[in-house]
Amino acid sequence: MRNGAIPLWLFPLVFVSYALYFAFTMLRPAYYLTGDQVYYLTMTASLWEDGDLDLADEYADEIYHAFYPQTLTKEDIRGHHLVGQNGELYSRHGAGLPVLILPAWTLGRQVGVNLWLVVLAAVLAAQLFGLMHELVPDRGAVWWGWVGVVLSAPMILYAPLLYTELPAALALTLVLRYGLLRTGTETRPYVALAGVLFLSWLNPRYALLVLPLAAAFWLRGRRCLAVAAAGGIMLPYIHFWVLLGYVPTLRNYGRIALQTLPAGALGLWLDREAGLLPYAPIYLLALYGVLQTRKAQNPAWRWWRWLWLPYFGFISAYDTWFGGWNPPARMMVPLLPVLSPLLALALAAMAPMARRVTAMTLGSAGAVMSGLFLFHPILRYNHLNGRSHLFDFLTTRTGLDLNALWPSLIHPTATLGRHAGLILLGIAAGYGILYTRWPRRAPKHK
């Protein structure tokens, strides 16, 4: 089987698994909808009922009660919407996601939408396997890494949810596979073009993913795709100009500040409520994989290790880098296509015994947490008060205060620097052991 080939049974296996996970969760839901999901569904309902995005009549008639039991206050609505020139009420969110889920809403309303998003998550899982295998020919390392990714947060948690992050990850995966990694007749420029334009349309902040893609297209001699990608960044602004007659500013969405960047950069990885590593330690290997790119012979790794930095830097400086009322690590979901091959590269550099021990230990920890989220869905949602519900739950059963093991960057304490420093030192020591003590080998390449 050639590198990048996806087993035919992979998609149905992931779809059935994620659909069962979602169905079991719905038997005992923690909340009906959280965060921005109610507003995306209201936009979708307006497209279906009225064929427009003016939501004034939808909120006046409270049609959202069909999928959301509570009544939205004027403050809730005002905080998520913009006023047009003639008094229309438009969402500050882009129309990409509502258009994507509109057929599913037409056929099955909210459950249909959730299942459609599970389908997309299964497609993403299959494409991630292909992406990882194209970059890391060591099939064993790819399998170990892929299983850890699909069974851990954030992917399994966001599979059925109405957020832009998972479709963005799928679009980015398609662009990377069919527009950048493949050559000659294996390139699919129209798939890459559709992916990069849809990525831009989903949310203006994904421009920080599109810009490095445009640069990579240019450097690889694919100038038409580079120009289209750079021009596609204007899509959300054209959308708002047509609807509103003006372009909303960053103040309509949040605040960017350099002083937020250090806490955001650490918090996206380490925060006990919103960080990636406390809930999916398998991604520790992605950081180790960055070190391994220096030895890799595949020229793609030269630009791969920098691909995620513009988006990551922007989100780190964003005042709501932690997302909001949603499961952990929401803002890191679009980076899954970049991080997953890096962790596979790290596993490929290890000797077989080191690989098995590392992948099973880190992957099992993430899978166990996903299981706890399944049986206790309320644990997915933290109150952003400096304490993780999952860790509080585990503390009552083990007597070990897990909240004390991870720092809070949302509510930093006086011991934050020492706390984060010890964790980073522990990670560095673990990498040192892998790098110097375990027998290792150079990653295989095409």
Secondary structure, DSSP 4 states (H G I P E B T S, - for coil): --TT---TTHHHHHHHHHHHHHHHHHTS-S-S--TTHHHHHHHHHHHHHTSS---HHHHHHTGGGGT--SPPPHHHHHHTEEE-TTS-EEESS-SHHHHHHHHHHHHHHHHHHHHHHHHHHHHHHHHHHHHHHHH---HHHHHHHHHHHHHSTTHHHHTTS--SHHHHHHHHHHHIIIIII--GGG--HHHHHHHHHHHHHH-GGGHHHHHHHHHHHHHTT-HHHHHHHHHHTTHHHHHHHHHHSS---GGGT--B-GGGHHHHHHHHHH-TTT-STTT-GGGHHHHHHHHHTTT--STHHHHHTTTTHHHHHHHHTBTTTT-SSSSTTGGGGGGHHHHHHHHHHHHHTB-HHHHHHHHHHHHHHHHHHHHHHHH-GGGG---SSS--HHHHHHHHHHS--GGGTS--SSS--TTHHHHHHHHHHHHHHHHHHHHHTS-B-PPP--
